[in-house]
Amino acid sequence: MSRTSEAVDEDAVARRMALYVALGQVPEGKVVSYGQLAELAGLGRAARWVGRTLSQLPDGTRLPWHRVVAAGGRISLPSGTVSGDEQRARLRAEGITVRNNRVDIKCHGWRPMEHSG
């Protein structure tokens, strides 16, 4: 492996770790958007990368992937799919109302600055 590809691999691992740490901080009963999660992780405007990376999490992960929704609270995983139905069930189990394939961001959106300290 060349020195350059090692640096790229380390960067990719660092980006993923930053994402996982930020995701792990989203409290029960709250949601974040893909874009917001990217910003919280210090990754800038990487919403699509976040979505792609979360779709590759291993089965049985303890990370709260179900707390990530699209902009405006829209649930992007299709209803009727295993992962989509699991996300909706997990959100409801945390007291989050899902209506018309959306979560009320005003009510359930996580704003870390308001919840810290």
Backbone hydrogen bonds in HBPLUS format (Angstrom, degrees):
<---DONOR---> <-ACCEPTOR-->    atom                        ^
c    i                          cat <-CA-CA->   ^        H-A-AA   ^      H-
h    n   atom  resd res      DA  || num        DHA   H-A  angle D-A-AA Bond
n    s   type  num  typ     dist DA aas  dist angle  dist       angle   num
A0006-GLU N   A0002-SER O   3.12 MM   4  6.41 150.6  2.21 149.7 158.2     1
A0007-ALA N   A0003-ARG O   3.11 MM   4  6.40 155.9  2.17 148.4 153.9     2
A0008-VAL N   A0004-THR O   3.02 MM   4  6.33 154.2  2.09 148.1 155.6     3
A0009-ASP N   A0005-SER O   2.88 MM   4  6.06 159.4  1.92 145.4 150.8     4
A0010-GLU N   A0006-GLU O   2.90 MM   4  6.14 158.1  1.95 149.2 155.1     5
A0011-ASP N   A0007-ALA O   2.92 MM   4  6.11 152.7  2.00 143.9 151.5     6
A0012-ALA N   A0008-VAL O   2.90 MM   4  6.17 158.1  1.95 150.8 156.7     7
A0013-VAL N   A0009-ASP O   2.92 MM   4  6.16 157.1  1.97 149.5 155.8     8
A0014-ALA N   A0010-GLU O   2.89 MM   4  6.07 157.8  1.94 145.9 152.3     9
A0015-ARG N   A0011-ASP O   2.88 MM   4  6.12 157.2  1.93 150.4 156.4    10
A0016-ARG N   A0012-ALA O   2.99 MM   4  6.20 163.2  2.02 147.7 152.2    11
A0017-MET N   A0013-VAL O   2.87 MM   4  6.07 161.9  1.91 151.1 156.4    12
A0018-ALA N   A0014-ALA O   2.95 MM   4  6.13 159.9  1.99 148.2 153.3    13
A0019-LEU N   A0015-ARG O   3.00 MM   4  6.24 155.6  2.06 147.0 153.9    14
A0020-TYR N   A0016-ARG O   2.87 MM   4  6.16 162.3  1.90 154.9 159.4    15
A0021-VAL N   A0017-MET O   2.91 MM   4  6.11 160.2  1.94 153.4 158.3    16
A0022-ALA N   A0018-ALA O   3.05 MM   4  6.22 166.5  2.07 147.8 151.5    17
A0023-LEU N   A0019-LEU O   2.88 MM   4  6.07 164.5  1.90 155.0 159.8    18
A0024-GLY N   A0020-TYR O   2.90 MM   4  6.01 154.3  1.97 145.1 152.0    19
A0025-GLN N   A0022-ALA O   3.11 MM   3  5.38 151.6  2.19 105.2 113.9    20
A0026-VAL N   A0023-LEU O   3.13 MM   3  5.58 161.4  2.16 114.2 119.8    21
A0030-LYS N   A0027-PRO O   3.14 MM   3  5.70 141.7  2.30 141.4 139.6    22
A0031-VAL N   A0108-HIS O   2.82 MM  77  6.00 145.6  1.94 146.2 151.7    23
A0110-TRP N   A0031-VAL O   2.85 MM  79  5.62 155.1  1.91 162.1 158.2    24
A0032-VAL N   A0067-ARG O   2.90 MM  35  6.37 152.4  1.97 162.3 171.4    25
A0069-VAL N   A0032-VAL O   2.84 MM  37  6.17 160.4  1.87 153.2 160.0    26
A0037-LEU N   A0033-SER O   2.91 MM   4  6.12 161.5  1.95 153.1 157.8    27
A0034-TYR N   A0069-VAL O   3.09 MM  35  6.27 124.8  2.41 153.3 161.7    28
A0038-ALA N   A0034-TYR O   3.01 MM   4  6.28 154.2  2.08 145.8 152.8    29
A0039-GLU N   A0035-GLY O   3.04 MM   4  6.35 158.3  2.09 147.2 152.5    30
A0040-LEU N   A0036-GLN O   2.85 MM   4  6.12 161.6  1.89 154.3 159.5    31
A0041-ALA N   A0037-LEU O   2.98 MM   4  6.13 143.3  2.11 144.0 153.4    32
A0043-LEU N   A0038-ALA O   2.83 MM   5  5.07 163.6  1.86 158.6 153.6    33
A0042-GLY N   A0039-GLU O   2.92 MM   3  5.00 157.4  1.98 105.9 112.9    34
A0050-VAL N   A0046-ALA O   2.92 MM   4  6.20 157.8  1.97 157.7 164.5    35
A0051-GLY N   A0047-ALA O   3.00 MM   4  6.32 162.4  2.03 152.2 156.0    36
A0052-ARG N   A0048-ARG O   2.93 MM   4  6.17 161.9  1.96 151.8 156.6    37
A0053-THR N   A0049-TRP O   2.84 MM   4  6.00 161.9  1.87 152.6 157.9    38
A0054-LEU N   A0050-VAL O   2.85 MM   4  6.03 162.6  1.88 156.0 160.7    39
A0055-SER N   A0051-GLY O   3.06 MM   4  6.19 144.2  2.19 140.4 149.7    40
A0056-GLN N   A0053-THR O   3.05 MM   3  5.29 151.6  2.13 104.1 113.1    41
A0057-LEU N   A0054-LEU O   3.22 MM   3  5.38 169.6  2.23 111.0 111.9    42
A0061-THR N   A0058-PRO O   3.21 MM   3  5.77 139.9  2.38 141.1 138.1    43
A0065-TRP N   A0063-LEU O   2.85 MM   2  5.66 138.8  2.02 104.8  93.4    44
A0067-ARG N   A0064-PRO O   3.02 MM   3  5.79 168.6  2.03 123.3 127.0    45
A0068-VAL N   A0065-TRP O   3.19 MM   3  5.82 154.4  2.26 123.1 123.3    46
A0070-ALA N   A0074-ARG O   2.71 MM   4  4.98 150.7  1.79 175.3 165.7    47
A0073-GLY N   A0070-ALA O   3.03 MM   3  5.62 139.0  2.20 144.3 143.4    48
A0103-VAL N   A0073-GLY O   2.81 MM  30  4.73 147.5  1.91 121.9 132.6    49
A0075-ILE N   A0101-ASN O   2.94 MM  26  5.68 169.1  1.96 156.7 155.0    50
A0081-THR N   A0078-PRO O   3.33 MM   3  5.93 150.9  2.42 131.6 131.4    51
A0085-ASP N   A0081-THR O   2.84 MM   4  5.88 167.8  1.85 155.8 158.9    52
A0086-GLU N   A0082-VAL O   2.94 MM   4  6.05 151.9  2.02 143.6 152.2    53
A0087-GLN N   A0083-SER O   2.88 MM   4  6.05 157.2  1.93 146.6 152.4    54
A0088-ARG N   A0084-GLY O   3.11 MM   4  6.36 168.0  2.13 149.5 152.0    55
A0089-ALA N   A0085-ASP O   2.97 MM   4  6.12 160.3  2.01 146.0 151.8    56
A0090-ARG N   A0086-GLU O   2.86 MM   4  6.04 161.3  1.90 153.2 158.1    57
A0091-LEU N   A0087-GLN O   2.94 MM   4  6.14 162.9  1.97 155.0 159.7    58
A0092-ARG N   A0088-ARG O   2.97 MM   4  6.15 165.3  1.99 149.9 154.0    59
A0093-ALA N   A0089-ALA O   2.94 MM   4  6.10 152.4  2.02 144.5 152.4    60
A0094-GLU N   A0090-ARG O   3.20 MM   4  6.45 128.2  2.48 137.1 149.3    61
A0094-GLU N   A0091-LEU O   3.04 MM   3  5.20 139.5  2.21 100.7 112.5    62
A0096-ILE N   A0091-LEU O   2.99 MM   5  5.24 158.2  2.04 147.5 141.8    63
A0095-GLY N   A0092-ARG O   2.91 MM   3  5.02 159.5  1.95 110.8 114.4    64
A0099-ARG N   A0102-ARG O   2.88 MM   3  5.29 152.8  1.96 154.6 155.4    65
A0102-ARG N   A0099-ARG O   2.87 MM   3  5.29 144.5  2.00 112.6 123.3    66
A0107-CYS N   A0104-ASP O   3.17 MM   3  5.43 125.1  2.49 100.6 113.5    67
A0108-HIS N   A0104-ASP O   2.77 MM   4  5.89 169.0  1.78 160.8 164.8    68
A0109-GLY N   A0105-ILE O   2.69 MM   4  4.34 141.9  1.83 124.5 127.8    69
A0114-GLU N   A0111-ARG O   2.88 MM   3  5.60 140.8  2.04 124.2 134.4    70
A0115-HIS N   A0112-PRO O   3.06 MM   3  5.06 135.8  2.27  97.1 109.8    71
A0116-SER N   A0112-PRO O   3.03 MM   4  6.00 120.4  2.39 152.1 163.2    72
